[in-house]
Every structure is written in structure tokens, then in C-alpha cells.
């Protein structure tokens, strides 16, 4: 996962050391030697994450963090404080200032890289939802829309996975003021059974005798119902590699034993607040989307939304140094389907195409119905070769399995032709990208249909065939 990381430290050797470690893991590194310079750079460059020293002249890290979180433009940038301080009070002060984590020098590489990857994923998810909400807001004012509510600080429903009764009792006592209900489970099987979307936070100890809590993390992140439930892991210092694995699997945060009560409260409150913010963004987005930006037949985004969203993606492309790619695909001989089986059958095919497209592109790609039997997939921060792999996977998902008409149960073969285009370094506009994808689509149709083509064309005129292993 590539990302831009800002390293802020007044000691040059520390900057070079962290920069070298991050560069070796293929991150792009920006640097600043003091707080004011860091604030200026964050506002101008919008990095994906800030590694921030605490003890600096002019302005300490706590104040830098507070200012970043108070600015709407930079509030979603994750901040990890990196310092020689290890006192629990200092760690709590950092968390209360808005920091996402607090790492002690010398920094453990496993913890550093796992935390960076986890927080970058979170930032990109929040950015995507904020962008979608902003795009929708440009098209419709919700009828009877009320002012944005104040932050919801009501008690939450929390699940605790802990088989040590004494430890569980201490955690429950600490969280009591912010807990509406504490669902205490002592084994993995019970946790699997009782977790549902009404849980706003899971706190899971790694030392559970009957199973592996990390397998639960993997399962919960794979399930649509529990994908967004925050997970806070609890472990000993000796379990740091497993904590790093947990973050890679999708856990949101962790805390090391012995547990400081104030730190636990701060981390739990942060995760609950983020979940509620995410839910509010989703709700606003879906409400406004239903008014103006969805195709009523397939439920996909429509052409109006695509135009605005692609413009936003192209604007952001200059900030991340890699632009979006675009798939444009068309159902082959769709008129023949309508003429042979009727327009209701044609509508059923369109709906099934939409469903397969959403399940066979990447989770962060955006699928839209552009008009008639023509569809688009917008792919952020994607080069041409990666887009071609996704396009071929999509083509196969449609061609390899016949479509079943809902009334007659009759099976009919359906194929699509796909055109692929990606941004270049010549100052592309949304119109340029759409035009190239359209030209690639026509090349696919003229080349015999049921194929993927790019524009400019690849060296080989043959259909692109991607191995099964490449698509996993």
C-alpha cells in the first residue's frame, strides 16, 4: 500500500532513520523539522499520515496535533506521536489531543508499519465517504433536512472477549460510564455467535484459551454485517507480532497490558466516535443519493454522479501522484436480448450485470450505469496494467456463467466488451479519460466483442487473458 508519510522531528538523524525505514517499505516520505513547518506542509500537501515528535522547540507535538484536528481540511489525517516519553499521562495527553497512536522510541518496526498501514486504510475509507457525501450534496437539498447534529456522546453497546474474570471486571468498571450494555463473552465461539451490527465496539484479548481471536477479526472483516464494527485488541508486550498481524487483518487499535484506565477510556471513546461519524456519513450519503444520483433500475450511480465524482477524483490525482483509471463496458448485442426475450428480460440482465460488476471489482472501485446498456467503473489511484487485470476478471465473471431469466428460468448467454483507459502525465481532464475509454470500447467491439482493449492499444491485438492466479 503506497502512501505519503510526513515525518516531523527536530533531530535530523531521527528524520533520516524513520525516512529510510518507510522508504524501504515503498512509502513516499515528506519531512519537517518543527511544528509550524509541519502545519504548513500538511495544509499544502495533505499527507496520508503524520509521524510527529512530541518534544520540539517553538511548538510541541501536542499543540501541532490539536491544530491539525481542529482544521476541517486536515482533521482526517491520522497522527502517530513518536517520542522518547513513555509515561501513561503523556500517552493519554496525546490521545486527548487527537493522536491516533503513541509510539515510544526506539520505534519497533513491526508496530510502526502495521500501524501506518492500518491508519492509511482508515483515512482513505473516510475520505471516500466524505467525497461521496460532498458530491451528493451538490445535486440535491434533502427535503426537511435538519442541521447537522452535535456529536453523539450517548452510552454505547460494547462486546468484551476476555476469559480472565478479574481482568474483565476491571475493564467493565473502567468503561461503565460510557457503556449502555456490556456483552461479556469468554470464548471465541460465543463471540462469533453474539456479535452483530448493534455492537459499537469490540474489545478482544489475544490470550483466549479456546481459539484464536485473530481468526475472529478476519471473519468479522469479511462479513458485510460486521465489517465496520471497531475492534480494539488487548495484549502483552510479548505479543507485538500478533498485534501487528491483527492490524493487518483489520483491527482498528490496540492497548498493551497492564491497562491504564484513562488510556483505555480514550481509545474506546475514539473508536466509538469514529464509528458514529462513519454511520452518519453513510446515512447522509445514501439519503441524498436516492434523490438524484442513482439509476432506479439497477441501483447503481448514474451519469450525473459519475461526472461530478470523476472530476473530484481527477482533482485529487495531482495530490497523490497517481490518477484514476476507467473501465467502460457495454453489453454485446443487447438489442437482440430485448427483441428475443422482451424488455423485462432486458431489465433483468441489466440488474444482474450491475450485481456481478459490484462483486467482481475491488471494494473501493465505483460502479455506475452510464446510460442504456453502458456501464463505467471508476478506479482511484490505479495504473493501466492493474485496471486491465480487473477488467478481465469482470469480463470473465459475466461470460462464464449464463444469466437466468427470473420468470421463465431460461438461461441466456451474455457477454460484454470493455474499454480501459488510465490517466497520463499530460494534464488529463475527465473528458480526456472518458474519450479514451470510449475509443477502447469501440476497439473491443470492432475486434469481435467479449474482449478487453485499452487506449492507447496494447502491443498485442489479441484479447487480454489473465491467469487465475493473477486474479486472486
C-alpha positions as CSV (number, residue, x, y, z in Angstrom):
1,X,0.0,0.0,0.0
2,X,1.7,3.2,-1.1
3,X,1.1,6.4,0.9
4,X,2.7,9.7,1.7
5,X,4.0,10.0,5.2
6,X,5.1,13.3,6.8
7,X,7.9,12.8,9.4
8,X,8.2,15.7,11.9
9,X,11.2,15.8,14.2
10,X,13.8,18.5,15.1
11,X,16.6,15.9,15.3
12,X,17.9,15.3,11.8
13,X,19.2,11.7,12.4
14,X,15.7,10.7,13.7
15,X,14.1,12.1,10.5
16,X,16.6,10.2,8.3
17,X,16.2,6.9,10.2
18,X,12.4,6.9,10.0
19,X,12.5,8.1,6.4
20,X,14.8,5.3,5.4
21,X,12.6,2.7,7.1
22,X,9.5,4.0,5.4
23,X,11.1,4.3,2.0
24,X,12.3,0.7,2.2
25,X,8.6,-0.2,2.6
26,X,7.7,1.8,-0.5
27,X,6.1,4.8,1.2
28,X,6.7,8.3,0.0
29,X,8.3,10.5,2.7
30,X,7.9,14.2,3.4
31,X,9.8,15.8,6.3
32,X,9.5,18.8,8.6
33,X,11.8,20.0,11.4
34,X,9.3,21.9,13.6
35,X,5.6,22.4,14.3
36,X,4.8,25.4,12.2
37,X,6.5,23.9,9.2
38,X,4.6,20.7,9.7
39,X,1.2,22.6,9.8
40,X,2.1,24.4,6.6
41,X,3.1,21.3,4.8
42,X,0.0,19.4,6.0
43,X,-2.3,22.1,4.6
44,X,-0.4,22.2,1.3
45,X,0.3,18.5,0.7
46,X,-2.4,16.7,2.7
47,X,-0.2,13.6,3.6
48,X,-1.8,10.3,4.3
49,X,-0.3,10.1,7.8
50,X,1.9,12.2,10.2
51,X,4.6,10.7,12.4
52,X,5.0,13.5,14.9
53,X,7.7,14.0,17.5
54,X,6.4,15.5,20.8
55,X,9.4,17.4,22.2
56,X,10.2,20.1,19.7
57,X,11.1,23.8,20.0
58,X,8.6,26.6,19.0
59,X,5.6,24.3,19.2
60,X,5.4,20.8,20.8
61,X,3.7,17.9,19.2
62,X,0.6,18.1,21.3
63,X,-0.2,21.6,20.1
64,X,0.6,20.6,16.4
65,X,-1.8,17.7,16.8
66,X,-4.6,19.8,18.3
67,X,-4.3,22.3,15.4
68,X,-4.4,19.6,12.8
69,X,-7.5,18.1,14.3
70,X,-9.2,21.5,14.7
71,X,-8.8,22.3,11.0
72,X,-11.5,20.7,8.8
73,X,-9.1,20.4,5.9
74,X,-6.6,18.2,8.0
75,X,-8.8,16.7,10.7
76,X,-8.9,13.3,9.0
77,X,-5.1,13.0,8.6
78,X,-4.0,10.3,11.1
79,X,-1.4,11.4,13.6
80,X,1.1,9.0,15.3
81,X,3.2,10.6,18.0
82,X,6.7,9.2,18.1
83,X,8.7,10.2,21.3
84,X,11.1,9.1,24.0
85,X,8.3,9.8,26.6
86,X,6.7,6.6,27.8
87,X,4.7,7.9,30.8
88,X,1.0,6.9,30.7
89,X,0.0,10.5,31.4
90,X,1.9,11.7,28.3
91,X,0.3,9.0,26.2
92,X,-3.1,10.0,27.4
93,X,-2.4,13.7,26.7
94,X,-1.5,12.7,23.1
95,X,-4.7,10.7,22.7
96,X,-6.8,13.5,24.1
97,X,-5.1,16.0,21.7
98,X,-6.5,13.8,18.8
99,X,-3.5,11.5,18.1
100,X,-4.3,8.1,16.8
101,X,-1.4,6.3,18.4
102,X,1.6,7.0,20.6
103,X,4.8,5.1,19.8
104,X,7.9,5.1,22.1
105,X,11.4,5.5,20.8
106,X,13.2,3.4,19.7
107,X,10.3,2.5,17.5
108,X,9.6,-1.2,16.9
109,X,9.5,-1.7,13.1
110,X,6.7,-4.2,13.2
111,X,4.4,-1.9,15.3
112,X,5.3,1.1,13.1
113,X,4.5,-0.5,9.7
114,X,1.4,-2.2,11.0
115,X,0.0,1.0,12.5
116,X,0.9,3.0,9.4
117,X,-0.9,0.6,7.0
118,X,-4.0,0.4,9.3
119,X,-4.4,4.1,9.7
120,X,-3.8,4.8,6.0
121,X,-6.7,2.4,5.2
122,X,-8.9,4.2,7.6
123,X,-8.1,7.6,6.2
124,X,-8.8,6.5,2.6
125,X,-12.1,5.0,3.6
126,X,-13.2,8.2,5.4
127,X,-12.0,10.3,2.5
128,X,-14.1,8.3,0.1
129,X,-17.3,8.7,2.2
130,X,-16.7,12.4,2.7
131,X,-16.1,12.8,-1.1
132,X,-19.3,10.9,-1.9
133,X,-21.3,13.0,0.6
134,X,-19.9,16.2,-0.9
135,X,-20.7,15.1,-4.4
136,X,-24.3,14.2,-3.5
137,X,-24.8,17.5,-1.7
138,X,-24.1,19.4,-4.9
139,X,-27.2,17.9,-6.5
140,X,-29.9,17.9,-4.0
141,X,-31.1,19.5,-0.8
142,X,-32.8,16.9,1.3
143,X,-36.4,17.7,2.0
144,X,-36.9,18.6,5.6
145,X,-33.1,18.3,6.2
146,X,-32.2,19.3,9.8
147,X,-29.0,21.0,10.9
148,X,-26.0,18.6,11.4
149,X,-26.5,17.0,14.9
150,X,-23.9,17.5,17.6
151,X,-21.6,14.7,18.3
152,X,-23.4,11.7,19.8
153,X,-21.8,11.0,23.2
154,X,-24.5,8.6,24.4
155,X,-23.5,5.3,26.0
156,X,-22.6,2.5,23.6
157,X,-23.1,-1.2,23.4
158,X,-19.8,-2.9,23.8
159,X,-18.6,-6.6,23.5
160,X,-15.7,-7.8,25.6
161,X,-13.9,-11.0,24.7
162,X,-11.9,-11.9,27.8
163,X,-11.6,-15.2,29.7
164,X,-9.9,-13.8,32.7
165,X,-12.7,-12.8,35.1
166,X,-10.7,-10.3,37.1
167,X,-9.4,-8.5,34.0
168,X,-12.9,-8.4,32.5
169,X,-14.3,-6.9,35.7
170,X,-11.7,-4.2,35.7
171,X,-12.3,-3.3,32.1
172,X,-16.1,-3.3,32.6
173,X,-15.7,-1.0,35.6
174,X,-13.5,1.4,33.6
175,X,-15.9,1.6,30.8
176,X,-19.1,1.7,32.8
177,X,-19.7,5.5,32.4
178,X,-19.8,5.1,28.6
179,X,-21.5,1.7,28.4
180,X,-25.2,1.2,27.7
181,X,-24.7,-2.6,27.7
182,X,-21.5,-4.7,28.1
183,X,-21.8,-8.1,26.3
184,X,-19.1,-10.2,28.1
185,X,-18.1,-13.4,26.3
186,X,-15.3,-15.8,27.4
187,X,-14.6,-17.7,24.3
188,X,-14.3,-17.3,20.5
189,X,-17.4,-19.4,19.7
190,X,-19.6,-17.3,21.8
191,X,-18.1,-14.1,20.4
192,X,-18.8,-15.3,16.9
193,X,-22.4,-16.1,17.8
194,X,-23.3,-12.9,19.6
195,X,-21.6,-10.1,17.6
196,X,-24.0,-8.1,15.4
197,X,-24.2,-4.7,13.9
198,X,-25.7,-3.1,17.0
199,X,-22.3,-3.6,18.8
200,X,-20.4,-0.3,18.6
201,X,-17.0,-1.6,19.8
202,X,-15.4,-5.0,20.3
203,X,-12.6,-5.3,22.9
204,X,-10.8,-8.6,22.5
205,X,-7.9,-10.1,24.5
206,X,-5.4,-12.1,22.4
207,X,-4.8,-14.6,25.2
208,X,-8.1,-16.5,25.0
209,X,-7.6,-20.2,25.6
210,X,-10.2,-21.8,23.4
211,X,-9.3,-20.3,20.0
212,X,-7.6,-17.6,18.0
213,X,-9.2,-14.1,18.3
214,X,-7.3,-13.0,15.1
215,X,-9.4,-15.5,13.2
216,X,-12.4,-13.8,14.5
217,X,-11.0,-10.4,13.3
218,X,-10.6,-11.9,9.8
219,X,-14.1,-13.3,9.8
220,X,-15.7,-10.1,11.1
221,X,-14.0,-8.0,8.4
222,X,-15.1,-10.4,5.7
223,X,-18.8,-10.2,6.8
224,X,-20.9,-7.3,5.5
225,X,-22.8,-7.1,8.7
226,X,-19.8,-6.6,11.0
227,X,-17.3,-5.1,8.6
228,X,-17.5,-1.6,10.2
229,X,-17.5,-2.6,13.9
230,X,-14.4,-1.2,15.6
231,X,-12.1,-3.8,17.1
232,X,-9.7,-2.9,20.0
233,X,-7.2,-5.6,20.8
234,X,-5.6,-6.1,24.2
235,X,-2.3,-7.9,24.6
236,X,1.0,-8.2,26.4
237,X,4.3,-6.7,25.1
238,X,5.5,-10.1,24.1
239,X,2.5,-10.4,21.6
240,X,3.5,-7.5,19.4
241,X,3.9,-9.5,16.2
242,X,0.4,-10.9,16.7
243,X,-0.9,-7.4,17.3
244,X,0.7,-6.3,14.0
245,X,-1.0,-9.2,12.3
246,X,-4.3,-8.2,13.9
247,X,-4.0,-4.6,12.5
248,X,-3.2,-6.0,9.0
249,X,-6.3,-8.2,9.3
250,X,-8.5,-5.1,10.0
251,X,-8.4,-4.5,13.8
252,X,-8.6,-0.7,14.5
253,X,-6.5,-0.2,17.6
254,X,-4.7,-2.0,20.4
255,X,-3.7,-1.4,24.0
256,X,-0.9,-3.1,26.0
257,X,-1.2,-4.6,29.4
258,X,-1.1,-3.5,32.2
259,X,-4.0,-1.4,31.0
260,X,-4.1,2.3,32.0
261,X,-7.7,3.1,32.7
262,X,-7.6,6.6,31.2
263,X,-5.9,5.3,28.0
264,X,-8.5,2.6,27.7
265,X,-11.3,5.1,28.0
266,X,-9.7,7.4,25.5
267,X,-9.1,4.7,22.9
268,X,-12.6,3.2,23.3
269,X,-14.2,6.7,23.0
270,X,-12.2,7.4,19.9
271,X,-13.3,4.2,18.2
272,X,-17.0,4.7,19.1
273,X,-16.9,8.3,17.9
274,X,-15.4,7.2,14.5
275,X,-18.0,4.5,14.0
276,X,-20.8,7.0,14.6
277,X,-19.2,9.6,12.3
278,X,-18.9,6.9,9.6
279,X,-22.5,5.9,10.1
280,X,-23.7,9.5,9.8
281,X,-21.7,10.0,6.6
282,X,-23.2,6.8,5.2
283,X,-26.7,7.8,6.2
284,X,-26.4,11.3,4.7
285,X,-24.8,9.9,1.6
286,X,-27.5,7.3,1.0
287,X,-30.4,9.7,1.6
288,X,-29.2,12.3,-0.8
289,X,-28.0,9.7,-3.3
290,X,-31.5,8.2,-3.6
291,X,-32.9,11.6,-4.6
292,X,-30.8,12.4,-7.6
293,X,-27.8,10.2,-8.2
294,X,-28.9,6.6,-8.6
295,X,-30.3,4.7,-11.5
296,X,-33.7,3.5,-10.4
297,X,-33.5,0.1,-12.2
298,X,-30.0,-1.2,-11.1
299,X,-29.4,0.9,-8.0
300,X,-26.0,2.0,-9.4
301,X,-24.7,5.5,-9.6
302,X,-25.9,7.4,-12.7
303,X,-24.2,9.6,-15.2
304,X,-24.8,12.7,-13.2
305,X,-23.0,11.3,-10.3
306,X,-20.1,10.0,-12.4
307,X,-19.4,13.4,-13.9
308,X,-19.1,15.0,-10.5
309,X,-17.2,12.2,-8.9
310,X,-14.7,11.8,-11.7
311,X,-14.0,15.5,-11.6
312,X,-13.2,15.1,-7.8
313,X,-11.0,12.1,-8.4
314,X,-9.0,13.9,-11.2
315,X,-8.5,16.9,-8.8
316,X,-7.2,14.6,-6.1
317,X,-4.9,12.8,-8.7
318,X,-2.5,15.6,-8.6
319,X,-2.2,15.3,-4.8
320,X,-1.4,11.6,-4.8
321,X,0.7,11.5,-7.9
322,X,-1.3,8.7,-9.4
323,X,-4.6,9.3,-11.2
324,X,-7.7,7.2,-11.6
325,X,-8.3,4.6,-14.3
326,X,-11.6,4.0,-16.0
327,X,-13.4,0.9,-17.4
328,X,-16.2,1.5,-19.8
329,X,-18.2,-1.6,-20.8
330,X,-21.2,-2.4,-23.0
331,X,-23.4,-5.5,-23.2
332,X,-22.9,-7.2,-26.5
333,X,-26.0,-7.4,-28.8
334,X,-28.3,-6.1,-26.1
335,X,-31.0,-5.1,-28.6
336,X,-31.1,-8.7,-29.6
337,X,-31.8,-9.7,-26.0
338,X,-34.7,-7.2,-25.8
339,X,-36.1,-8.3,-29.2
340,X,-35.9,-12.0,-28.4
341,X,-36.9,-12.2,-24.7
342,X,-38.7,-8.9,-24.1
343,X,-37.8,-5.7,-22.3
344,X,-38.4,-7.2,-18.8
345,X,-35.8,-9.8,-19.6
346,X,-33.5,-7.0,-20.7
347,X,-34.1,-5.2,-17.4
348,X,-33.2,-8.4,-15.5
349,X,-30.0,-8.7,-17.5
350,X,-29.1,-5.1,-16.6
351,X,-29.7,-5.7,-12.9
352,X,-27.6,-8.9,-13.0
353,X,-24.8,-7.1,-14.8
354,X,-24.8,-4.5,-12.1
355,X,-24.7,-7.1,-9.4
356,X,-21.8,-9.0,-10.9
357,X,-19.8,-5.8,-11.6
358,X,-20.1,-4.8,-7.9
359,X,-18.9,-8.2,-6.7
360,X,-16.0,-8.6,-9.1
361,X,-14.3,-5.2,-9.0
362,X,-12.3,-4.0,-6.0
363,X,-14.2,-2.8,-2.9
364,X,-13.1,0.8,-3.3
365,X,-13.9,1.0,-7.1
366,X,-17.1,2.7,-8.1
367,X,-19.6,1.1,-10.5
368,X,-22.1,3.3,-12.4
369,X,-24.6,2.9,-15.2
370,X,-23.7,5.5,-17.8
371,X,-26.7,5.1,-19.9
372,X,-28.7,2.3,-21.7
373,X,-26.6,-0.8,-21.7
374,X,-23.3,1.0,-21.0
375,X,-21.6,0.9,-17.6
376,X,-18.5,2.5,-16.0
377,X,-16.1,1.5,-13.3
378,X,-14.0,4.4,-11.7
379,X,-10.8,3.1,-10.1
380,X,-8.9,5.5,-7.9
381,X,-5.1,5.6,-7.8
382,X,-4.8,2.8,-10.4
383,X,-2.4,2.3,-13.3
384,X,-3.3,0.8,-16.7
385,X,-2.0,-2.7,-16.0
386,X,-3.9,-3.1,-12.8
387,X,-7.1,-1.8,-14.5
388,X,-6.6,-4.4,-17.2
389,X,-6.5,-7.2,-14.6
390,X,-9.7,-6.0,-13.0
391,X,-11.4,-5.6,-16.4
392,X,-10.5,-9.2,-17.5
393,X,-11.8,-10.5,-14.2
394,X,-15.1,-8.7,-14.7
395,X,-15.4,-9.9,-18.3
396,X,-14.9,-13.5,-17.2
397,X,-17.5,-13.2,-14.4
398,X,-20.1,-12.2,-17.0
399,X,-19.2,-14.6,-19.8
400,X,-18.6,-17.8,-17.9
401,X,-22.0,-18.1,-16.2
402,X,-25.3,-17.8,-18.1
403,X,-28.0,-15.3,-17.0
404,X,-31.2,-16.9,-15.6
405,X,-34.4,-15.0,-16.5
406,X,-36.5,-14.7,-13.3
407,X,-39.8,-15.7,-14.7
408,X,-39.0,-18.5,-17.2
409,X,-35.8,-19.7,-15.5
410,X,-34.4,-19.8,-19.0
411,X,-30.6,-19.4,-19.3
412,X,-29.2,-17.0,-21.8
413,X,-25.5,-16.2,-22.6
414,X,-24.4,-12.6,-22.1
415,X,-21.0,-11.1,-22.8
416,X,-19.5,-7.6,-22.5
417,X,-16.9,-5.6,-24.3
418,X,-14.7,-3.5,-22.1
419,X,-12.6,-0.4,-22.9
420,X,-9.8,0.6,-20.4
421,X,-8.1,4.0,-20.0
422,X,-5.8,5.5,-17.4
423,X,-4.6,9.0,-16.8
424,X,-1.2,10.0,-18.1
425,X,1.1,12.9,-17.1
426,X,-0.2,15.4,-19.7
427,X,-2.8,17.1,-17.5
428,X,-5.8,14.9,-18.4
429,X,-9.3,16.1,-17.9
430,X,-12.3,13.9,-17.2
431,X,-13.4,14.4,-20.8
432,X,-10.0,13.1,-22.0
433,X,-10.3,10.0,-19.9
434,X,-13.9,9.2,-20.9
435,X,-12.9,9.7,-24.6
436,X,-10.0,7.3,-24.4
437,X,-12.1,4.7,-22.6
438,X,-14.9,5.1,-25.2
439,X,-12.3,4.6,-28.0
440,X,-11.0,1.5,-26.3
441,X,-14.6,0.2,-26.0
442,X,-15.2,0.7,-29.7
443,X,-11.9,-1.1,-30.4
444,X,-13.1,-4.1,-28.3
445,X,-16.4,-4.2,-30.2
446,X,-14.7,-3.9,-33.6
447,X,-12.3,-6.6,-32.5
448,X,-15.0,-9.2,-32.1
449,X,-16.7,-8.3,-28.8
450,X,-16.3,-10.3,-25.5
451,X,-12.9,-8.8,-25.0
452,X,-10.9,-6.1,-23.2
453,X,-9.0,-3.4,-25.0
454,X,-7.1,-0.4,-23.8
455,X,-6.5,3.0,-25.3
456,X,-3.8,3.6,-26.4
457,X,-3.9,-0.1,-27.7
458,X,-1.6,-2.7,-26.2
459,X,1.1,-4.2,-28.5
460,X,-0.9,-7.4,-29.0
461,X,-4.3,-7.2,-30.8
462,X,-5.4,-10.4,-29.1
463,X,-7.9,-10.3,-26.1
464,X,-6.2,-9.9,-22.8
465,X,-6.3,-13.2,-20.8
466,X,-5.3,-13.1,-17.2
467,X,-4.4,-16.2,-15.3
468,X,-6.5,-17.4,-12.4
469,X,-3.6,-16.8,-10.0
470,X,-3.2,-13.2,-11.2
471,X,-6.8,-12.5,-10.4
472,X,-6.7,-13.8,-6.8
